[in-house]
Amino acid sequence: MSTAPSSSTAVPSSTATDAETLRRNRILSSKLYFDVPLSKVPLIYSPSYDIAFLGIEKLHPFDSSKWGRICRFLIAGGVLDNKCIIEPQEATKDDLLVVHSESYLNSLKSSLTVSIIIEVPPVALLPNCLVQQKVLHPFRKQVGGSILAAKLAKERGWAINVGGGFHHCSGDKGGGFCVYADISLCIHYAFVRLHITRVMIIDLDAHQGNGHEKDFSDDRRVYILDMYNPEIYPFDYEARRYVSQKVEVVSGTATDEYLAKLDEALKVAGCKFDPELVVYNAGTDILDGDPLGRLKISPDGITRRDEKVFRFARERNIPLVMLTSGGYMKSSARVIADSIENLSKKGLIDVVGSSGKV
């Protein structure tokens, strides 16, 4: 098993030690971890997740109201009680500095910079105070959800952040609609607050997760299984060198072939690494018809994919965090809700609070 710390960090310089101490202190003083009553289920969402501002959000193919629609489907279907949902805290600047550089966070004070990262050019023309409130606040709230999810997963066995999964963002660079590196932040908090030493990222979004790959490029505590289409964004060949287990699925790959490759990949990953936490980036941009993913996976294929990953973790008794990540069709919200309902029916998650309501 790959469990040893990186040799590059075995004898750190005094500067690196100081930086690590500062990071640790920031994590320990953070308010993003808080106690959650058992009457709540480990499903995290806030109405603040959804981005809506004068219709500008419609200029990007991403469904920026997807997160709320997922929860409404679950509630309407009787799968979830609204009172059982957990609302996270918003990540503060100090929380974000655990991974992000000061210079990167300062760059977000430019509306032009934010417009480039989220790929919506008109945002460049807005006052930055509005951009902070209408765009970056929702993202920071989702970051808080991803970080809290690891604590809940450790306590309950699983947790789903209905948002998050911004896998194109690294500590010093955003892109591809990803402003903050919530996956990297989630893991660093788990290292310190949960005393976890081995984490596996299972990234099944259609796009390569180049952000977390760069952040953990020399960290052997993190094993990355990335199954992605190499023919689409981000074409980050440097970051591909840091993937522990790379599975490339080309445009047009259909459900049966995809799931067969996933079965084999999970089998290999389980033999190579023994994680104490799984972070599952469950993008639905692999759906047939998605304009950016270019794969041909059926809605039922998404359900079976998620079930396979949850079974992988459950059979090994590993806490699992699920993030919803990319998905660029209106149908994604229903597909995700249906998959969560299936996980509940199969007994892989328990969405019943102590009140007994479902």
C-alpha positions in Angstrom: 0.0 0.0 0.0 1.2 3.5 -0.7 1.1 4.9 2.8 4.4 6.7 3.4 4.6 10.5 3.4 6.3 12.2 0.5 10.1 12.1 0.6 10.1 15.7 -0.5 8.5 16.6 2.8 10.6 14.3 5.0 13.1 17.0 5.9 11.3 20.3 5.5 13.1 23.6 5.5 12.3 26.1 8.3 10.3 28.1 5.8 8.2 25.1 4.9 7.8 24.3 8.6 6.6 27.8 9.3 4.1 27.6 6.4 2.8 24.2 7.6 2.4 25.6 11.2 0.4 28.5 9.9 -1.8 26.2 7.8 -2.4 24.0 10.8 -3.3 26.9 13.1 -5.7 28.2 10.5 -7.4 24.8 10.3 -7.6 24.4 14.1 -9.2 27.9 14.5 -11.7 27.5 11.7 -15.4 27.4 12.4 -16.3 25.3 9.4 -16.3 22.1 11.5 -19.3 22.1 13.9 -21.3 19.6 15.7 -24.5 18.4 13.9 -27.4 16.8 15.8 -28.4 13.2 14.8 -31.8 14.6 13.7 -30.0 15.9 10.6 -28.7 13.6 7.9 -25.3 14.1 6.3 -26.6 15.8 3.2 -25.3 19.4 3.0 -27.0 22.2 1.1 -27.8 25.9 1.4 -30.1 28.0 -0.7 -27.1 30.3 -1.0 -25.5 27.7 -3.3 -27.6 28.7 -6.3 -26.3 31.5 -8.5 -28.9 33.9 -10.0 -28.2 37.5 -11.0 -30.1 39.3 -13.8 -30.0 36.2 -16.0 -26.2 36.5 -16.5 -25.7 33.0 -15.1 -27.5 31.7 -18.2 -24.6 32.7 -20.4 -22.7 29.6 -19.1 -23.9 26.1 -20.0 -23.6 25.1 -16.3 -27.0 24.9 -14.6 -26.4 27.3 -11.7 -29.7 26.3 -10.0 -28.9 22.6 -10.2 -28.1 22.3 -6.5 -31.5 23.6 -5.2 -33.4 21.5 -7.8 -31.7 18.3 -6.6 -33.0 19.0 -3.1 -36.4 19.9 -4.3 -36.7 16.6 -6.2 -35.6 14.7 -3.1 -38.1 16.5 -0.9 -41.0 16.2 -3.3 -40.2 12.5 -3.8 -40.4 11.9 0.0 -36.8 10.8 0.1 -35.7 13.6 2.3 -37.2 15.9 4.9 -36.3 19.6 4.5 -35.6 19.9 8.2 -32.9 17.2 8.0 -30.7 19.1 5.6 -27.5 20.6 7.0 -26.5 24.1 6.1 -22.8 24.8 6.1 -20.8 28.0 7.1 -19.3 30.1 4.4 -15.5 29.7 4.1 -13.7 32.8 5.2 -10.5 34.3 3.8 -8.5 32.5 6.6 -10.1 29.2 5.7 -9.3 29.6 2.1 -5.6 30.6 2.8 -5.1 27.0 4.0 -4.6 26.1 0.4 -4.9 29.4 -1.6 -2.1 32.0 -1.9 -2.8 35.5 -0.8 -2.1 36.8 -4.3 -4.6 34.4 -5.9 -7.4 35.5 -3.4 -6.5 39.1 -4.1 -6.8 38.5 -7.8 -10.5 37.7 -7.3 -11.0 41.4 -6.4 -10.9 41.9 -10.1 -14.2 41.2 -11.8 -12.4 40.6 -15.0 -10.4 37.8 -13.4 -13.5 36.2 -12.0 -15.2 36.5 -15.4 -12.4 34.5 -17.0 -12.5 31.8 -14.4 -16.2 31.3 -14.6 -16.3 31.8 -18.4 -19.0 34.5 -18.4 -17.5 37.6 -20.0 -20.2 40.1 -19.0 -19.3 39.6 -15.3 -16.1 41.6 -16.0 -18.3 44.7 -16.3 -19.9 44.4 -12.9 -18.7 46.1 -9.7 -16.7 43.6 -7.7 -18.9 44.0 -4.7 -21.7 42.5 -6.7 -19.5 39.8 -8.0 -18.5 38.9 -4.4 -22.1 38.8 -3.3 -23.7 37.1 -6.3 -21.0 34.8 -7.5 -18.2 34.2 -5.0 -20.4 34.0 -1.9 -22.3 31.0 -3.3 -19.0 29.3 -4.1 -17.5 30.0 -0.7 -20.6 28.5 0.9 -20.2 25.3 -1.2 -16.5 25.2 -0.1 -17.7 25.2 3.5 -20.0 22.3 2.7 -17.2 20.2 1.1 -15.0 20.8 4.2 -17.7 19.9 6.6 -18.6 16.8 4.6 -15.4 15.0 5.6 -16.2 15.5 9.3 -19.7 14.1 8.8 -18.4 11.2 6.7 -16.0 10.2 9.5 -18.8 10.3 12.0 -21.6 8.8 9.9 -19.8 6.8 7.2 -20.9 9.0 4.3 -21.8 12.6 3.5 -23.0 14.3 0.3 -22.4 17.9 -0.4 -25.0 18.8 -2.9 -22.5 21.3 -4.4 -18.8 21.5 -4.6 -16.3 19.4 -6.7 -14.4 22.4 -8.2 -11.6 20.2 -9.4 -10.1 22.6 -12.0 -9.0 25.0 -9.2 -5.6 24.7 -7.5 -4.0 26.8 -4.8 -2.9 29.5 -7.2 -5.1 29.2 -10.2 -8.8 28.9 -11.0 -10.5 27.9 -14.3 -13.4 26.0 -15.8 -16.1 27.5 -13.6 -14.0 26.5 -10.5 -13.0 29.5 -8.3 -11.9 27.7 -5.1 -10.1 24.4 -4.5 -12.7 22.8 -2.3 -11.3 19.2 -2.8 -7.8 20.2 -1.6 -9.2 22.2 1.3 -11.5 19.3 2.4 -8.5 17.0 2.5 -6.1 19.3 4.3 -8.8 19.9 7.0 -9.2 16.1 7.3 -5.5 15.6 7.7 -5.4 18.0 10.7 -8.8 17.8 12.3 -9.7 14.1 11.7 -6.1 12.8 11.9 -6.6 11.1 8.6 -3.3 10.2 6.8 -4.4 8.5 3.6 -7.1 9.8 1.2 -8.3 8.5 -2.2 -9.8 10.9 -4.7 -12.1 9.1 -7.1 -12.7 11.7 -9.8 -15.4 10.6 -12.3 -16.3 13.9 -13.8 -15.9 13.9 -17.6 -13.0 16.4 -17.3 -9.6 15.8 -15.9 -9.3 17.0 -12.3 -6.1 19.1 -12.9 -6.6 21.3 -9.8 -6.3 18.8 -7.1 -3.7 16.9 -9.1 -1.4 19.9 -9.0 -2.1 20.5 -5.3 -1.1 17.0 -4.3 1.5 16.5 -7.0 4.2 15.4 -4.5 2.0 14.2 -1.6 1.9 10.4 -1.3 -0.8 10.6 1.3 -3.2 11.2 -1.6 -4.0 8.6 -4.2 -5.9 10.0 -7.3 -8.0 7.8 -9.6 -9.1 10.0 -12.4 -11.4 8.7 -15.2 -11.8 11.4 -17.8 -12.2 12.2 -21.5 -8.7 13.3 -22.7 -10.2 15.0 -25.8 -11.8 17.8 -23.9 -10.8 20.7 -21.5 -8.4 21.2 -19.6 -5.7 19.4 -21.7 -3.4 19.8 -18.7 -0.5 17.4 -19.6 1.6 18.5 -16.7 -1.1 17.6 -14.2 -1.6 14.2 -15.8 1.8 13.2 -14.6 0.5 13.5 -11.0 -2.4 11.1 -11.5 -1.9 7.9 -9.5 -4.2 5.9 -11.7 -5.3 7.4 -15.1 -8.3 5.9 -17.0 -9.0 7.7 -20.3 -12.5 7.3 -21.8 -12.7 8.9 -25.3 -15.6 10.8 -26.8 -18.6 8.5 -27.6 -17.8 6.0 -24.9 -21.1 4.3 -24.0 -22.5 3.0 -20.7 -21.5 -0.7 -20.7 -17.9 0.0 -21.7 -17.6 2.9 -19.2 -18.9 0.8 -16.3 -16.6 -2.1 -17.2 -13.6 0.2 -17.1 -14.8 1.6 -13.8 -15.1 -1.9 -12.3 -11.5 -2.7 -13.3 -10.3 0.7 -12.1 -11.8 0.3 -8.6 -10.4 -3.2 -8.4 -6.9 -1.9 -9.1 -7.3 1.1 -6.8 -8.4 -1.2 -3.9 -5.3 -3.3 -4.4 -2.8 -0.4 -4.6 -4.0 1.9 -1.8 -5.7 1.6 1.6 -7.4 5.0 2.2 -9.0 6.2 5.4 -11.3 8.6 3.5 -12.7 8.6 -0.1 -13.5 11.9 -1.8 -15.8 11.1 -4.7 -16.1 13.8 -7.4 -19.4 12.6 -9.0 -19.8 14.8 -12.1 -22.8 14.2 -14.3 -21.3 15.7 -17.4 -20.7 12.1 -18.6 -24.4 12.0 -19.5 -25.3 11.3 -23.1 -26.1 14.6 -24.7 -23.9 16.8 -22.3 -22.4 19.5 -24.6 -19.0 19.5 -22.8 -18.4 15.9 -21.6 -19.0 14.2 -25.0 -19.6 10.8 -23.5 -22.7 8.7 -23.9 -23.6 7.4 -20.4 -27.3 6.8 -19.7 -29.1 8.2 -16.6 -29.3 4.6 -15.3 -25.5 4.3 -15.9 -25.0 7.3 -13.6 -27.0 5.5 -10.9 -25.0 2.3 -11.3 -21.7 4.3 -11.3 -22.5 6.0 -8.0 -23.7 2.7 -6.5 -20.4 1.0 -7.5 -18.3 3.8 -5.8 -20.4 3.7 -2.6 -20.2 -0.1 -2.5 -16.4 0.1 -3.0 -16.2 2.3 0.1 -18.8 0.5 2.2 -17.2 -2.9 1.6 -14.0 -1.6 3.0 -15.6 0.5 5.7 -14.1 3.7 4.4 -15.9 7.0 5.0 -17.0 8.6 1.7 -17.6 12.2 0.7 -19.6 12.8 -2.5 -19.4 16.1 -4.4 -21.7 16.8 -7.3 -19.2 18.6 -9.6 -19.9 19.2 -13.3 -23.1 18.6 -15.3 -24.3 20.9 -18.0 -27.8 19.8 -18.8 -31.1 20.6 -17.0 -31.7 16.9 -16.6 -28.6 16.5 -14.4 -30.5 17.6 -11.2 -33.1 14.8 -11.7 -30.4 12.2 -12.5 -28.5 13.1 -9.3 -31.7 13.0 -7.2 -32.6 9.6 -8.6 -29.2 8.3 -7.9 -29.3 9.5 -4.3 -32.7 7.8 -3.9 -31.3 4.6 -5.3 -28.4 4.7 -2.8 -31.0 5.1 0.0 -33.1 2.2 -1.4 -30.0 -0.1 -1.6 -29.1 0.7 2.0 -25.8 2.4 1.1 -26.9 5.7 2.7 -29.4 6.4 5.4 -31.4 9.6 4.8 -33.6 9.1 7.9 -33.0 11.5 10.8 -33.6 10.5 14.4 -37.0 12.1 14.1 -37.9 9.1 11.9 -38.9 11.2 9.0 -37.7 10.3 5.5 
